[in-house]
Amino acid sequence: MVMKIKRPVLATLVPVLALGLTLTGCTDAKDAASNTTSPNGSQTTPAATQSNEVKPVTLSLFIDSPYQQPTPDNKIYKMIKEKTGVSLKMEFLVGDLQQKLGVMIAGGDYADIMTGNDKLIAAGAFVPLEDLIDKYAPNLKKHYASVWNQMKDPASGHLYVLPNYNVFSGQFNETAYEGPGFYLQKDVLKEMGYPTPKTLEEYFDIIAKYKAKHPDMIGFETLNFDWRNFPLLNPPEHLAGHPNDGGVIVENGKAQIFADKDIAKTYYKKLNEINAQGLMDREALVQNYDQYLAKIASGRVIGMFDQHWNFGDGERSLISQNKIGSTYVGFPLLYPGAKEYYRDRPVLNINRGYGISTKAKDPVQIIKFLDSLMTEDWQKTLQWGIQGDDYTVKDGKFARTPEQRAKADDNTWKLANKAEAFFANLPKMQGTYSDGNATDPGTQPQEFYDSLKPQDQEVLKAYNHKTWAEFFKTPDENPVYYPAWSIDLVDGSPAKVANTKMNDLAVKYLPKAILAKPDDFEGVWKEYVDQISKSNYKVYEDRINDQISWRIKNWSSK
């Protein structure tokens, strides 16, 4: 029951085996002269990296998510080549991640740079980074200074992966909402008079009434595939008023599983009821991730529980088709008496990002390359694009024209003009730059609102909101330990074995319970709970609680 934070992928429903992108060339002294700055202090192009710092090299890179191949003349990858001398040969995930990792580990077949994963860390696939950063990466050292201890692997005390999200500087403006919720299409909300569902009953009543008028629509969708099974597993904790701690709920610093509790039974019994009413997609519990995204991209799905980032590819496809009314708004449904805790403050993405493998020939060269991309000039290029082409500057404020926004929404354009595949897992600035501009267009307040389609502005106006985040309660500060889902369960340990067993039981019994005849639900649920009681789940809880205590002790402000 683990949620991986924010792994955006390009809007593609077609898997690709691998991307080989070879960008050859050497930096030249004349490149340094291209680091020009406009009178208002905004960037034009990043500085070239001096040839004595980063030698021309081709680096292999494995990314554990599916992406679509960019065009050979992609302008950002070309700029990386021209300014750093680095060529990237990237391989993307196809099929099952765990199977891929098993093959990689068994053969020791590692790329120079790989996205972080607990299994790879346990297999010793990454080199420690703390000394490399101390000696060769001043930009990365500065970027991570406030979270240095949190970044380290608790088991070894070493830093293996550079967190890719949620290290903030300056001011953070939350405009979009990427977290968990019960989502409904905007067209559905409009036709139903812009309701605000607060309970499961109200939510599914909306779906039932809309589907009765539009029988070709899919009522409720979910996902039970690979590590992306959290849309099926996580709803009970949020409905009961808890944040996303993965497979546990935490009260007063003490964690316990909830899979066998009444808060879970209530939810799955409700899914059993709506399934009997024909409101649930019967393929939901057996489909893979690509099939799930394809259904969302078709515009036929009325609603689902998910994290927004997880179905973002399907929604981006809808936007590219100009089906804005088929995109979604999330709602924080609750059980009676529960207090809302869906939206949280962004947390450090521990062990998710890029690490340098033990097979890399020159880790120093790689860390210098990654460090060179942590300047404001590079970050502006990677997040905003090229000044004049992709955004404008007026009175020191970054903005985009309607034409530039339209391009940024076009998936084909992005394949030639953005480096999303590489940047998604790269260390990145978030918040604001030293000049006061937001680090990306989506969090620049005025640019965010101006970039919205008229249909989106209409929805926000109907609910008296200015941003999508306002549909959810502003969160308090996160607990020191948070989130429990990021606690490493060491491969082969009793806790890992128990967690795997519980996950296997969920995969087996939850579909069975949901699809059962209503009269048979109680029997299936009892069998599921009995099996959980035999799963040695206590050692899993003990590991989580031990690490919560460790985090409170070691991460608390001195």
Residue pairs with C-beta under 8 A, 6 or more apart in sequence:
1 229
1 230
1 233
1 234
1 246
1 247
1 248
1 259
1 485
1 502
1 503
1 506
2 227
2 230
2 246
2 247
2 485
3 180
3 230
3 234
3 244
3 246
3 307
3 483
3 485
4 227
4 352
5 165
5 166
5 309
5 347
5 349
5 352
6 165
6 178
6 309
6 349
7 65
7 309
7 352
7 424
7 425
8 309
8 312
8 420
8 424
9 65
9 66
9 67
9 312
9 313
9 424
10 67
10 68
10 313
10 411
10 414
10 415
10 420
10 421
11 68
11 297
11 312
11 313
11 314
11 316
11 317
11 320
11 411
12 66
12 67
12 68
12 313
12 411
13 290
13 293
13 294
13 297
13 313
13 314
13 317
14 68
15 66
15 94
15 95
15 290
16 66
16 67
16 68
16 69
16 92
16 94
17 94
18 90
18 91
18 92
18 94
19 67
19 69
19 70
19 90
19 91
19 92
19 421
20 89
20 90
21 70
21 72
21 74
21 77
21 87
21 88
21 89
21 90
22 58
22 87
22 89
23 77
23 78
23 80
23 81
23 86
23 87
23 88
24 56
24 58
24 81
24 87
25 56
25 81
25 82
25 85
25 87
26 51
26 56
26 85
27 48
27 49
27 50
27 51
27 54
27 56
27 82
27 83
27 84
27 85
28 48
28 51
29 51
31 47
31 48
31 82
31 83
32 47
32 48
32 50
34 45
34 47
34 48
34 83
35 45
35 46
35 47
35 48
35 377
36 44
36 45
37 43
37 44
38 44
38 387
38 393
40 393
40 395
40 396
40 435
41 396
41 435
42 380
42 387
42 393
42 396
42 398
42 435
42 437
43 376
43 377
43 380
43 381
43 387
44 386
44 387
44 388
45 79
45 83
45 377
45 381
45 386
46 79
46 83
46 375
46 377
46 378
46 381
47 83
47 375
47 377
48 82
48 83
48 84
49 83
49 84
49 85
49 368
49 369
49 372
51 85
53 368
53 372
54 84
54 85
54 86
54 365
54 368
54 369
54 372
55 85
55 365
56 85
56 86
56 87
57 85
57 86
57 87
57 362
57 365
58 86
58 87
58 88
58 89
59 86
59 87
59 88
59 89
59 112
59 113
59 366
59 369
60 89
60 90
60 91
60 111
60 112
60 113
61 88
61 89
61 90
61 91
61 111
61 112
61 113
61 114
61 354
61 422
62 90
62 91
62 104
62 110
62 111
62 113
62 114
62 115
63 90
63 91
63 92
63 93
63 115
63 421
63 422
63 424
63 425
64 93
64 97
64 100
64 101
64 114
64 115
64 117
65 92
65 93
65 115
65 424
66 92
66 93
66 94
66 290
67 92
67 420
67 421
68 411
68 415
69 415
70 77
70 415
70 416
70 418
70 419
70 421
71 415
71 416
73 416
74 415
74 416
74 417
74 418
74 419
75 386
75 416
75 417
76 381
76 382
76 417
76 418
76 419
77 88
77 419
77 422
79 381
80 86
80 88
80 419
81 87
84 369
84 372
86 369
88 422
90 421
90 422
91 111
92 421
93 100
94 100
96 226
97 117
97 226
97 227
98 119
98 226
98 227
101 117
101 119
101 120
103 109
104 110
104 120
104 125
105 119
105 120
105 123
105 125
108 359
110 125
110 357
110 358
110 359
111 357
111 359
112 356
112 357
112 359
112 360
112 361
112 366
113 354
113 355
113 356
113 357
113 360
113 366
114 120
114 125
114 126
114 354
114 355
114 357
115 352
115 353
115 354
115 355
115 425
116 126
116 160
116 161
116 351
116 352
116 353
116 354
116 355
117 351
118 351
118 488
118 489
118 491
119 491
120 126
120 355
121 153
121 160
121 161
121 351
121 355
121 488
122 488
122 490
122 491
122 492
123 491
124 358
125 355
125 357
125 358
126 160
126 161
126 355
126 356
126 357
126 358
127 160
127 355
127 356
127 357
127 358
127 360
127 363
128 156
128 158
128 159
128 160
129 158
129 159
129 160
129 161
129 162
129 355
129 356
129 367
130 152
130 158
130 159
132 356
132 363
132 364
132 367
133 140
133 141
133 144
133 159
133 367
133 371
134 141
136 364
136 367
136 368
136 371
137 367
137 368
137 370
137 371
137 374
138 371
139 371
139 372
139 374
139 375
140 162
140 367
140 370
140 371
140 374
140 427
143 167
143 374
143 427
143 429
144 151
144 162
144 163
144 167
144 427
146 167
147 163
147 167
147 348
149 554
149 555
150 348
150 350
150 555
151 159
151 161
151 162
151 163
151 348
151 350
152 158
152 159
153 159
153 160
153 351
153 488
154 487
154 488
154 547
154 550
155 488
155 490
160 351
160 355
161 350
161 351
161 352
161 353
161 354
161 355
162 353
162 354
162 355
162 370
162 427
163 348
163 349
163 350
163 351
163 352
163 353
163 427
164 349
164 352
164 353
164 354
164 424
164 425
164 426
164 427
164 428
165 346
165 348
165 349
165 352
165 353
165 428
165 430
166 346
166 347
166 348
166 349
166 430
167 348
167 427
167 429
167 430
168 346
168 430
168 431
169 429
169 430
169 431
169 432
170 431
170 432
170 433
170 434
170 436
171 431
171 432
172 346
172 430
172 431
172 432
172 443
173 438
173 443
173 444
173 445
173 448
174 443
174 467
174 469
175 442
175 443
175 445
175 448
175 467
175 468
175 469
176 308
176 442
176 443
176 448
176 467
176 468
176 469
177 308
177 330
177 343
177 467
177 468
177 469
177 471
177 472
178 307
178 308
178 309
178 312
179 244
179 307
179 308
179 309
179 330
179 342
179 343
179 344
179 472
180 234
180 235
180 238
180 244
180 305
180 306
180 307
180 330
180 342
181 305
181 306
181 307
181 308
181 330
181 331
181 332
181 342
181 471
181 472
182 197
182 203
182 235
182 303
182 304
182 305
182 330
182 331
182 332
182 333
183 303
183 304
183 305
183 306
183 308
183 311
183 328
183 329
183 330
183 331
184 197
184 203
184 206
184 207
184 302
184 303
184 328
184 329
184 331
185 301
185 302
185 303
185 325
185 326
185 327
185 328
186 324
186 325
186 326
186 327
186 328
186 329
186 455
186 456
186 459
187 325
187 326
188 206
188 207
188 210
188 302
188 303
189 195
189 329
189 459
189 462
190 325
190 458
190 459
190 462
191 210
191 213
192 206
192 209
192 210
194 459
194 462
194 463
195 202
195 206
196 331
196 463
197 203
197 205
197 206
197 331
197 333
198 331
198 333
198 334
199 333
199 334
199 335
199 336
200 239
200 267
200 270
200 333
202 333
203 303
203 331
203 333
204 220
204 270
204 274
204 279
206 303
207 219
207 220
207 274
207 279
207 302
207 303
208 219
208 274
208 277
208 279
210 217
210 302
211 217
211 219
211 279
211 302
216 300
217 300
217 301
217 302
218 281
218 295
218 300
218 301
218 302
219 274
219 278
219 279
219 280
219 281
219 302
219 303
220 271
220 274
220 279
220 280
220 281
220 284
220 302
220 303
220 304
221 280
221 281
221 284
221 292
221 295
221 296
221 301
221 303
221 304
222 231
222 232
222 271
222 280
222 281
222 284
222 285
222 304
222 305
222 306
223 229
223 231
223 232
223 284
223 287
223 289
223 292
223 304
223 306
223 310
224 231
224 232
224 284
224 285
224 286
224 507
224 510
224 511
225 287
225 288
225 289
225 292
226 288
226 289
228 289
228 310
229 503
229 506
229 507
230 246
230 307
230 310
231 304
231 305
231 306
231 307
231 310
232 285
232 506
232 510
233 247
233 259
233 506
233 510
234 244
234 246
234 305
235 267
235 305
236 258
236 261
236 263
236 264
236 266
236 267
237 243
237 244
237 245
237 249
237 258
237 263
238 244
238 332
238 333
238 341
238 342
239 263
239 266
239 267
239 333
239 334
239 335
239 338
240 249
240 258
240 263
240 335
240 338
241 334
241 335
241 338
241 339
241 340
241 341
242 249
242 250
242 341
243 341
243 342
243 344
243 475
243 478
243 482
243 483
244 344
244 483
244 485
245 255
245 482
245 483
245 484
245 485
246 483
246 484
246 485
247 257
247 258
247 259
247 485
247 499
247 502
247 540
248 255
248 256
248 257
248 258
248 484
248 541
248 544
249 255
249 256
249 258
249 263
250 479
250 481
250 484
250 548
253 479
253 481
253 548
253 549
253 552
254 545
254 548
255 484
255 541
255 544
255 545
255 548
256 541
257 502
257 532
257 537
257 540
257 541
258 264
259 502
259 505
259 506
259 532
260 528
260 529
260 532
260 533
263 335
265 525
266 335
268 510
268 513
268 514
268 525
269 513
269 521
269 525
271 280
271 514
272 513
272 514
272 515
272 516
272 518
272 521
273 518
274 280
275 282
275 514
275 515
276 517
276 518
280 514
281 295
281 301
282 515
283 291
284 292
285 510
285 511
285 514
285 515
286 511
287 295
292 311
292 314
293 311
293 313
293 314
293 317
294 314
295 301
295 314
296 304
296 311
296 314
296 315
296 317
296 318
297 313
297 314
297 315
297 317
297 318
297 321
299 318
299 321
299 323
299 326
303 328
304 311
308 315
308 328
308 330
311 328
315 327
315 328
316 409
316 411
317 411
318 324
318 326
318 327
319 327
319 409
319 453
320 409
320 410
320 411
324 453
324 455
324 456
325 455
327 456
329 459
329 468
329 471
330 342
330 468
330 471
330 472
331 471
332 340
332 342
332 343
332 471
332 472
332 473
334 340
340 472
340 473
341 473
341 475
342 472
342 473
343 469
343 472
343 473
343 474
343 475
344 475
344 478
344 482
344 483
345 475
345 476
345 477
345 478
346 430
347 478
347 482
347 483
347 486
349 486
350 486
351 486
351 488
352 425
353 425
353 426
353 427
354 370
354 425
354 426
354 427
356 363
356 366
356 367
360 366
370 426
370 427
372 378
373 379
373 382
373 426
373 427
374 427
374 429
376 429
376 433
376 434
379 428
379 429
379 433
379 439
380 387
380 433
382 419
382 423
382 426
382 428
383 423
383 428
383 429
383 439
383 440
383 441
384 390
384 391
384 398
384 440
384 441
385 391
385 408
385 417
385 418
387 393
389 404
390 400
390 404
390 407
390 408
390 417
391 398
391 399
391 400
391 404
391 441
392 398
392 399
392 400
392 401
392 404
393 399
396 435
396 436
396 437
397 436
397 437
397 444
397 446
398 437
398 438
398 441
398 444
398 447
399 444
399 446
399 447
399 450
400 408
400 441
400 447
400 450
400 451
405 450
405 451
407 413
407 417
408 414
408 441
414 420
428 439
429 439
430 439
430 440
430 443
431 438
431 439
432 438
432 439
433 439
437 444
438 444
438 445
438 447
441 447
441 448
441 451
442 448
442 451
448 467
449 457
449 466
449 467
452 460
460 466
460 467
460 468
463 470
463 471
465 471
480 551
480 552
480 555
480 556
481 547
481 548
481 551
481 552
481 555
484 544
484 547
484 548
487 543
487 544
487 547
487 548
488 547
489 495
489 496
489 499
489 540
489 543
490 496
493 543
494 536
494 539
495 539
495 540
495 542
495 543
495 544
497 536
498 535
498 536
498 537
498 538
498 539
498 540
499 540
501 535
501 536
502 532
502 535
502 537
502 540
505 528
505 531
505 532
505 535
509 524
509 525
509 527
509 528
509 531
510 528
512 524
512 528
513 521
513 524
513 525
513 528
516 524
